[in-house]
Amino acid sequence: MCTNAVRYWAREMLAGGTPYGDYQSMGLSNRQYDILREVVDAARATKRAQGQRAADELIDRRASEDCADHYRDGGPTDGPWR
């Protein structure tokens, strides 16, 4: 779920779209939004240097890897609200 949401919004933002509302209205958690921002920043740099196709590949790879890393233990957070 994380991967699909991050991929969707990363492509929307890279295409020049602006997300509506805050991260919660996008269906993301705070951490997923952090992942999204990191992925979009990297994708923008890649798009400038290597083109759209490379940026799309980066979005797919980074969304999958970053979401997997974050949810590896199965929990949403390591913070005090656990």
Biopython code that builds the backbone (N, CA, C, O; Angstrom):
import numpy as np
from Bio.PDB.StructureBuilder import StructureBuilder

atoms = [
    (1, "MET", "N", (0.822, -1.189, 0.000)),
    (1, "MET", "CA", (0.000, 0.000, 0.000)),
    (1, "MET", "C", (0.865, 1.251, 0.000)),
    (1, "MET", "O", (0.603, 2.187, -0.755)),
    (2, "CYS", "N", (1.885, 1.272, 0.836)),
    (2, "CYS", "CA", (2.805, 2.411, 0.888)),
    (2, "CYS", "C", (3.434, 2.645, -0.480)),
    (2, "CYS", "O", (3.455, 3.768, -0.984)),
    (3, "THR", "N", (3.941, 1.578, -1.068)),
    (3, "THR", "CA", (4.634, 1.693, -2.347)),
    (3, "THR", "C", (3.723, 2.265, -3.424)),
    (3, "THR", "O", (4.122, 3.168, -4.160)),
    (4, "ASN", "N", (2.520, 1.755, -3.519)),
    (4, "ASN", "CA", (1.590, 2.233, -4.546)),
    (4, "ASN", "C", (1.228, 3.694, -4.346)),
    (4, "ASN", "O", (1.169, 4.454, -5.313)),
    (5, "ALA", "N", (0.985, 4.096, -3.115)),
    (5, "ALA", "CA", (0.624, 5.483, -2.836)),
    (5, "ALA", "C", (1.792, 6.418, -3.138)),
    (5, "ALA", "O", (1.604, 7.473, -3.745)),
    (6, "VAL", "N", (2.981, 6.040, -2.721)),
    (6, "VAL", "CA", (4.153, 6.887, -2.968)),
    (6, "VAL", "C", (4.418, 6.981, -4.470)),
    (6, "VAL", "O", (4.706, 8.066, -4.976)),
    (7, "ARG", "N", (4.327, 5.873, -5.181)),
    (7, "ARG", "CA", (4.523, 5.911, -6.636)),
    (7, "ARG", "C", (3.515, 6.852, -7.300)),
    (7, "ARG", "O", (3.881, 7.688, -8.125)),
    (8, "TYR", "N", (2.254, 6.704, -6.932)),
    (8, "TYR", "CA", (1.204, 7.527, -7.538)),
    (8, "TYR", "C", (1.484, 9.012, -7.328)),
    (8, "TYR", "O", (1.530, 9.786, -8.285)),
    (9, "TRP", "N", (1.671, 9.400, -6.073)),
    (9, "TRP", "CA", (1.858, 10.817, -5.771)),
    (9, "TRP", "C", (3.181, 11.349, -6.296)),
    (9, "TRP", "O", (3.262, 12.518, -6.673)),
    (10, "ALA", "N", (4.209, 10.530, -6.331)),
    (10, "ALA", "CA", (5.497, 10.977, -6.883)),
    (10, "ALA", "C", (5.350, 11.306, -8.367)),
    (10, "ALA", "O", (5.869, 12.319, -8.834)),
    (11, "ARG", "N", (4.657, 10.469, -9.093)),
    (11, "ARG", "CA", (4.444, 10.740, -10.522)),
    (11, "ARG", "C", (3.576, 11.981, -10.724)),
    (11, "ARG", "O", (3.832, 12.784, -11.621)),
    (12, "GLU", "N", (2.565, 12.131, -9.898)),
    (12, "GLU", "CA", (1.714, 13.322, -9.986)),
    (12, "GLU", "C", (2.526, 14.598, -9.740)),
    (12, "GLU", "O", (2.402, 15.577, -10.477)),
    (13, "MET", "N", (3.343, 14.572, -8.712)),
    (13, "MET", "CA", (4.129, 15.751, -8.361)),
    (13, "MET", "C", (5.228, 16.013, -9.388)),
    (13, "MET", "O", (5.516, 17.169, -9.699)),
    (14, "LEU", "N", (5.838, 14.972, -9.909)),
    (14, "LEU", "CA", (6.876, 15.134, -10.918)),
    (14, "LEU", "C", (6.300, 15.711, -12.212)),
    (14, "LEU", "O", (6.981, 16.437, -12.935)),
    (15, "ALA", "N", (5.047, 15.382, -12.492)),
    (15, "ALA", "CA", (4.380, 15.892, -13.691)),
    (15, "ALA", "C", (3.907, 17.335, -13.514)),
    (15, "ALA", "O", (3.342, 17.926, -14.434)),
    (16, "GLY", "N", (4.139, 17.893, -12.335)),
    (16, "GLY", "CA", (3.756, 19.287, -12.105)),
    (16, "GLY", "C", (2.470, 19.456, -11.344)),
    (16, "GLY", "O", (2.054, 20.583, -11.078)),
    (17, "GLY", "N", (1.830, 18.367, -10.988)),
    (17, "GLY", "CA", (0.607, 18.453, -10.203)),
    (17, "GLY", "C", (0.910, 18.904, -8.782)),
    (17, "GLY", "O", (2.013, 18.707, -8.273)),
    (18, "THR", "N", (-0.061, 19.493, -8.171)),
    (18, "THR", "CA", (0.095, 19.895, -6.780)),
    (18, "THR", "C", (-0.876, 19.087, -5.943)),
    (18, "THR", "O", (-2.065, 19.022, -6.255)),
    (19, "PRO", "N", (-0.382, 18.478, -4.893)),
    (19, "PRO", "CA", (-1.264, 17.693, -4.041)),
    (19, "PRO", "C", (-2.289, 18.590, -3.356)),
    (19, "PRO", "O", (-2.026, 19.757, -3.067)),
    (20, "TYR", "N", (-3.433, 18.031, -3.112)),
    (20, "TYR", "CA", (-4.468, 18.796, -2.439)),
    (20, "TYR", "C", (-4.382, 18.546, -0.944)),
    (20, "TYR", "O", (-4.102, 17.431, -0.505)),
    (21, "GLY", "N", (-4.623, 19.583, -0.177)),
    (21, "GLY", "CA", (-4.652, 19.427, 1.269)),
    (21, "GLY", "C", (-3.310, 19.016, 1.838)),
    (21, "GLY", "O", (-2.254, 19.364, 1.310)),
    (22, "ASP", "N", (-3.376, 18.275, 2.919)),
    (22, "ASP", "CA", (-2.156, 17.814, 3.576)),
    (22, "ASP", "C", (-1.925, 16.336, 3.260)),
    (22, "ASP", "O", (-2.674, 15.724, 2.499)),
    (23, "TYR", "N", (-0.881, 15.780, 3.855)),
    (23, "TYR", "CA", (-0.526, 14.396, 3.564)),
    (23, "TYR", "C", (-1.640, 13.425, 3.932)),
    (23, "TYR", "O", (-1.785, 12.386, 3.288)),
    (24, "GLN", "N", (-2.421, 13.739, 4.946)),
    (24, "GLN", "CA", (-3.501, 12.838, 5.336)),
    (24, "GLN", "C", (-4.604, 12.809, 4.288)),
    (24, "GLN", "O", (-5.202, 11.760, 4.049)),
    (25, "SER", "N", (-4.879, 13.942, 3.663)),
    (25, "SER", "CA", (-5.905, 13.949, 2.614)),
    (25, "SER", "C", (-5.408, 13.228, 1.360)),
    (25, "SER", "O", (-6.203, 12.861, 0.495)),
    (26, "MET", "N", (-4.084, 13.026, 1.265)),
    (26, "MET", "CA", (-3.508, 12.250, 0.175)),
    (26, "MET", "C", (-3.529, 10.762, 0.504)),
    (26, "MET", "O", (-3.169, 9.937, -0.336)),
    (27, "GLY", "N", (-3.950, 10.412, 1.721)),
    (27, "GLY", "CA", (-4.003, 9.014, 2.137)),
    (27, "GLY", "C", (-2.666, 8.495, 2.631)),
    (27, "GLY", "O", (-2.435, 7.286, 2.639)),
    (28, "LEU", "N", (-1.776, 9.398, 3.045)),
    (28, "LEU", "CA", (-0.443, 9.011, 3.484)),
    (28, "LEU", "C", (-0.262, 9.257, 4.974)),
    (28, "LEU", "O", (-0.896, 10.136, 5.559)),
    (29, "SER", "N", (0.610, 8.468, 5.571)),
    (29, "SER", "CA", (1.032, 8.748, 6.941)),
    (29, "SER", "C", (2.137, 9.800, 6.875)),
    (29, "SER", "O", (2.631, 10.119, 5.794)),
    (30, "ASN", "N", (2.514, 10.326, 8.009)),
    (30, "ASN", "CA", (3.589, 11.299, 8.049)),
    (30, "ASN", "C", (4.877, 10.713, 7.476)),
    (30, "ASN", "O", (5.562, 11.371, 6.692)),
    (31, "ARG", "N", (5.211, 9.483, 7.859)),
    (31, "ARG", "CA", (6.431, 8.839, 7.349)),
    (31, "ARG", "C", (6.335, 8.581, 5.850)),
    (31, "ARG", "O", (7.322, 8.753, 5.135)),
    (32, "GLN", "N", (5.179, 8.177, 5.368)),
    (32, "GLN", "CA", (5.018, 7.965, 3.929)),
    (32, "GLN", "C", (5.205, 9.276, 3.173)),
    (32, "GLN", "O", (5.756, 9.295, 2.073)),
    (33, "TYR", "N", (4.745, 10.364, 3.768)),
    (33, "TYR", "CA", (4.932, 11.670, 3.138)),
    (33, "TYR", "C", (6.412, 12.048, 3.112)),
    (33, "TYR", "O", (6.888, 12.639, 2.142)),
    (34, "ASP", "N", (7.132, 11.710, 4.170)),
    (34, "ASP", "CA", (8.582, 11.931, 4.178)),
    (34, "ASP", "C", (9.251, 11.141, 3.054)),
    (34, "ASP", "O", (10.114, 11.658, 2.345)),
    (35, "ILE", "N", (8.838, 9.880, 2.904)),
    (35, "ILE", "CA", (9.371, 9.048, 1.820)),
    (35, "ILE", "C", (9.047, 9.690, 0.478)),
    (35, "ILE", "O", (9.911, 9.777, -0.395)),
    (36, "LEU", "N", (7.814, 10.137, 0.309)),
    (36, "LEU", "CA", (7.385, 10.776, -0.931)),
    (36, "LEU", "C", (8.272, 11.967, -1.264)),
    (36, "LEU", "O", (8.738, 12.089, -2.397)),
    (37, "ARG", "N", (8.511, 12.837, -0.307)),
    (37, "ARG", "CA", (9.333, 14.022, -0.569)),
    (37, "ARG", "C", (10.752, 13.639, -0.973)),
    (37, "ARG", "O", (11.332, 14.256, -1.867)),
    (38, "GLU", "N", (11.313, 12.625, -0.319)),
    (38, "GLU", "CA", (12.662, 12.173, -0.671)),
    (38, "GLU", "C", (12.695, 11.596, -2.084)),
    (38, "GLU", "O", (13.617, 11.869, -2.853)),
    (39, "VAL", "N", (11.690, 10.806, -2.416)),
    (39, "VAL", "CA", (11.619, 10.192, -3.741)),
    (39, "VAL", "C", (11.441, 11.263, -4.819)),
    (39, "VAL", "O", (12.096, 11.204, -5.859)),
    (40, "VAL", "N", (10.576, 12.224, -4.585)),
    (40, "VAL", "CA", (10.332, 13.277, -5.575)),
    (40, "VAL", "C", (11.587, 14.128, -5.777)),
    (40, "VAL", "O", (11.925, 14.471, -6.910)),
    (41, "ASP", "N", (12.266, 14.463, -4.705)),
    (41, "ASP", "CA", (13.507, 15.237, -4.847)),
    (41, "ASP", "C", (14.522, 14.491, -5.710)),
    (41, "ASP", "O", (15.132, 15.075, -6.605)),
    (42, "ALA", "N", (14.696, 13.212, -5.440)),
    (42, "ALA", "CA", (15.638, 12.401, -6.219)),
    (42, "ALA", "C", (15.174, 12.260, -7.671)),
    (42, "ALA", "O", (15.988, 12.313, -8.593)),
    (43, "ALA", "N", (13.868, 12.082, -7.871)),
    (43, "ALA", "CA", (13.329, 11.922, -9.223)),
    (43, "ALA", "C", (13.477, 13.201, -10.038)),
    (43, "ALA", "O", (13.750, 13.137, -11.237)),
    (44, "ARG", "N", (13.305, 14.346, -9.415)),
    (44, "ARG", "CA", (13.480, 15.612, -10.145)),
    (44, "ARG", "C", (14.916, 15.763, -10.634)),
    (44, "ARG", "O", (15.153, 16.153, -11.777)),
    (45, "ALA", "N", (15.866, 15.454, -9.765)),
    (45, "ALA", "CA", (17.277, 15.537, -10.156)),
    (45, "ALA", "C", (17.583, 14.542, -11.268)),
    (45, "ALA", "O", (18.299, 14.868, -12.214)),
    (46, "THR", "N", (17.054, 13.353, -11.159)),
    (46, "THR", "CA", (17.272, 12.330, -12.179)),
    (46, "THR", "C", (16.639, 12.732, -13.500)),
    (46, "THR", "O", (17.226, 12.521, -14.561)),
    (47, "LYS", "N", (15.453, 13.305, -13.443)),
    (47, "LYS", "CA", (14.769, 13.736, -14.663)),
    (47, "LYS", "C", (15.580, 14.801, -15.389)),
    (47, "LYS", "O", (15.701, 14.760, -16.614)),
    (48, "ARG", "N", (16.133, 15.749, -14.647)),
    (48, "ARG", "CA", (16.950, 16.793, -15.263)),
    (48, "ARG", "C", (18.207, 16.201, -15.915)),
    (48, "ARG", "O", (18.607, 16.618, -17.002)),
    (49, "ALA", "N", (18.812, 15.241, -15.247)),
    (49, "ALA", "CA", (20.079, 14.688, -15.728)),
    (49, "ALA", "C", (19.924, 13.583, -16.763)),
    (49, "ALA", "O", (20.730, 13.473, -17.687)),
    (50, "GLN", "N", (18.870, 12.751, -16.603)),
    (50, "GLN", "CA", (18.785, 11.542, -17.419)),
    (50, "GLN", "C", (17.466, 11.355, -18.143)),
    (50, "GLN", "O", (17.340, 10.442, -18.960)),
    (51, "GLY", "N", (16.488, 12.191, -17.867)),
    (51, "GLY", "CA", (15.217, 12.101, -18.571)),
    (51, "GLY", "C", (14.111, 11.430, -17.763)),
    (51, "GLY", "O", (14.323, 10.917, -16.665)),
    (52, "GLN", "N", (12.914, 11.457, -18.364)),
    (52, "GLN", "CA", (11.701, 10.968, -17.705)),
    (52, "GLN", "C", (11.747, 9.480, -17.406)),
    (52, "GLN", "O", (11.352, 9.049, -16.322)),
    (53, "ARG", "N", (12.220, 8.701, -18.349)),
    (53, "ARG", "CA", (12.233, 7.246, -18.146)),
    (53, "ARG", "C", (13.082, 6.860, -16.931)),
    (53, "ARG", "O", (12.676, 6.021, -16.126)),
    (54, "ALA", "N", (14.251, 7.469, -16.806)),
    (54, "ALA", "CA", (15.113, 7.195, -15.656)),
    (54, "ALA", "C", (14.453, 7.650, -14.359)),
    (54, "ALA", "O", (14.586, 6.991, -13.328)),
    (55, "ALA", "N", (13.748, 8.766, -14.409)),
    (55, "ALA", "CA", (13.042, 9.258, -13.222)),
    (55, "ALA", "C", (11.930, 8.297, -12.813)),
    (55, "ALA", "O", (11.745, 8.029, -11.626)),
    (56, "ASP", "N", (11.191, 7.777, -13.794)),
    (56, "ASP", "CA", (10.134, 6.803, -13.496)),
    (56, "ASP", "C", (10.709, 5.529, -12.882)),
    (56, "ASP", "O", (10.132, 4.969, -11.950)),
    (57, "GLU", "N", (11.835, 5.078, -13.402)),
    (57, "GLU", "CA", (12.482, 3.886, -12.849)),
    (57, "GLU", "C", (12.953, 4.134, -11.419)),
    (57, "GLU", "O", (12.835, 3.264, -10.556)),
    (58, "LEU", "N", (13.491, 5.336, -11.179)),
    (58, "LEU", "CA", (13.916, 5.690, -9.833)),
    (58, "LEU", "C", (12.727, 5.710, -8.875)),
    (58, "LEU", "O", (12.830, 5.216, -7.752)),
    (59, "ILE", "N", (11.614, 6.272, -9.302)),
    (59, "ILE", "CA", (10.410, 6.312, -8.461)),
    (59, "ILE", "C", (9.995, 4.898, -8.087)),
    (59, "ILE", "O", (9.727, 4.622, -6.918)),
    (60, "ASP", "N", (9.941, 4.006, -9.056)),
    (60, "ASP", "CA", (9.544, 2.629, -8.771)),
    (60, "ASP", "C", (10.489, 1.966, -7.772)),
    (60, "ASP", "O", (10.056, 1.341, -6.804)),
    (61, "ARG", "N", (11.779, 2.115, -8.026)),
    (61, "ARG", "CA", (12.779, 1.473, -7.169)),
    (61, "ARG", "C", (12.793, 2.061, -5.763)),
    (61, "ARG", "O", (12.740, 1.324, -4.779)),
    (62, "ARG", "N", (12.864, 3.374, -5.668)),
    (62, "ARG", "CA", (12.976, 4.013, -4.358)),
    (62, "ARG", "C", (11.700, 3.859, -3.535)),
    (62, "ARG", "O", (11.780, 3.643, -2.326)),
    (63, "ALA", "N", (10.538, 3.963, -4.152)),
    (63, "ALA", "CA", (9.290, 3.787, -3.408)),
    (63, "ALA", "C", (9.236, 2.393, -2.809)),
    (63, "ALA", "O", (8.887, 2.221, -1.641)),
    (64, "SER", "N", (9.580, 1.409, -3.606)),
    (64, "SER", "CA", (9.562, 0.028, -3.127)),
    (64, "SER", "C", (10.582, -0.195, -2.014)),
    (64, "SER", "O", (10.251, -0.761, -0.972)),
    (65, "GLU", "N", (11.815, 0.245, -2.228)),
    (65, "GLU", "CA", (12.870, 0.040, -1.232)),
    (65, "GLU", "C", (12.602, 0.813, 0.056)),
    (65, "GLU", "O", (12.720, 0.262, 1.150)),
    (66, "ASP", "N", (12.243, 2.085, -0.074)),
    (66, "ASP", "CA", (12.049, 2.923, 1.119)),
    (66, "ASP", "C", (10.851, 2.468, 1.943)),
    (66, "ASP", "O", (10.907, 2.461, 3.173)),
    (67, "CYS", "N", (9.773, 2.090, 1.272)),
    (67, "CYS", "CA", (8.608, 1.586, 2.012)),
    (67, "CYS", "C", (8.932, 0.257, 2.680)),
    (67, "CYS", "O", (8.549, 0.032, 3.828)),
    (68, "ALA", "N", (9.634, -0.624, 1.974)),
    (68, "ALA", "CA", (10.006, -1.913, 2.558)),
    (68, "ALA", "C", (10.899, -1.715, 3.780)),
    (68, "ALA", "O", (10.728, -2.389, 4.796)),
    (69, "ASP", "N", (11.849, -0.791, 3.677)),
    (69, "ASP", "CA", (12.734, -0.516, 4.816)),
    (69, "ASP", "C", (11.934, -0.006, 6.013)),
    (69, "ASP", "O", (12.173, -0.414, 7.150)),
    (70, "HIS", "N", (11.001, 0.872, 5.751)),
    (70, "HIS", "CA", (10.232, 1.468, 6.850)),
    (70, "HIS", "C", (9.318, 0.459, 7.533)),
    (70, "HIS", "O", (9.162, 0.495, 8.753)),
    (71, "TYR", "N", (8.720, -0.428, 6.772)),
    (71, "TYR", "CA", (7.749, -1.365, 7.335)),
    (71, "TYR", "C", (8.313, -2.762, 7.564)),
    (71, "TYR", "O", (7.563, -3.711, 7.792)),
    (72, "ARG", "N", (9.614, -2.884, 7.504)),
    (72, "ARG", "CA", (10.264, -4.185, 7.662)),
    (72, "ARG", "C", (9.844, -4.889, 8.956)),
    (72, "ARG", "O", (9.647, -6.104, 8.959)),
    (73, "ASP", "N", (9.708, -4.149, 10.037)),
    (73, "ASP", "CA", (9.326, -4.735, 11.324)),
    (73, "ASP", "C", (7.815, -4.848, 11.488)),
    (73, "ASP", "O", (7.339, -5.350, 12.507)),
    (74, "GLY", "N", (7.063, -4.390, 10.505)),
    (74, "GLY", "CA", (5.622, -4.524, 10.541)),
    (74, "GLY", "C", (4.892, -3.399, 11.245)),
    (74, "GLY", "O", (3.669, -3.305, 11.140)),
    (75, "GLY", "N", (5.599, -2.549, 11.953)),
    (75, "GLY", "CA", (4.956, -1.482, 12.694)),
    (75, "GLY", "C", (5.047, -0.148, 12.002)),
    (75, "GLY", "O", (5.957, 0.080, 11.205)),
    (76, "PRO", "N", (4.121, 0.732, 12.293)),
    (76, "PRO", "CA", (4.125, 2.028, 11.633)),
    (76, "PRO", "C", (5.172, 2.986, 12.188)),
    (76, "PRO", "O", (5.572, 3.920, 11.493)),
    (77, "THR", "N", (5.625, 2.780, 13.416)),
    (77, "THR", "CA", (6.536, 3.755, 13.994)),
    (77, "THR", "C", (7.344, 3.138, 15.134)),
    (77, "THR", "O", (6.956, 2.125, 15.717)),
    (78, "ASP", "N", (8.450, 3.759, 15.428)),
    (78, "ASP", "CA", (9.261, 3.367, 16.578)),
    (78, "ASP", "C", (9.117, 4.391, 17.691)),
    (78, "ASP", "O", (9.805, 4.304, 18.708)),
    (79, "GLY", "N", (8.246, 5.341, 17.510)),
    (79, "GLY", "CA", (8.114, 6.455, 18.440)),
    (79, "GLY", "C", (7.308, 6.116, 19.688)),
    (79, "GLY", "O", (6.930, 4.964, 19.905)),
    (80, "PRO", "N", (7.052, 7.126, 20.495)),
    (80, "PRO", "CA", (6.389, 6.939, 21.783)),
    (80, "PRO", "C", (4.926, 6.526, 21.685)),
    (80, "PRO", "O", (4.346, 6.103, 22.685)),
    (81, "TRP", "N", (4.316, 6.636, 20.511)),
    (81, "TRP", "CA", (2.893, 6.312, 20.386)),
    (81, "TRP", "C", (2.657, 4.834, 20.166)),
    (81, "TRP", "O", (1.511, 4.403, 20.037)),
    (82, "ARG", "N", (3.691, 4.072, 20.121)),
    (82, "ARG", "CA", (3.588, 2.644, 19.891)),
    (82, "ARG", "C", (2.996, 1.927, 21.063)),
    (82, "ARG", "O", (2.841, 0.707, 21.026)),
]
sb = StructureBuilder()
sb.init_structure("model")
sb.init_model(0)
sb.init_chain("A")
sb.init_seg("    ")
for serial, (resi, resn, name, xyz) in enumerate(atoms, 1):
    if name == "N":
        sb.init_residue(resn, " ", resi, " ")
    sb.init_atom(name, np.array(xyz, "f"), 0.0, 1.0, " ", f" {name:<3s}", serial, name[0])
structure = sb.get_structure()
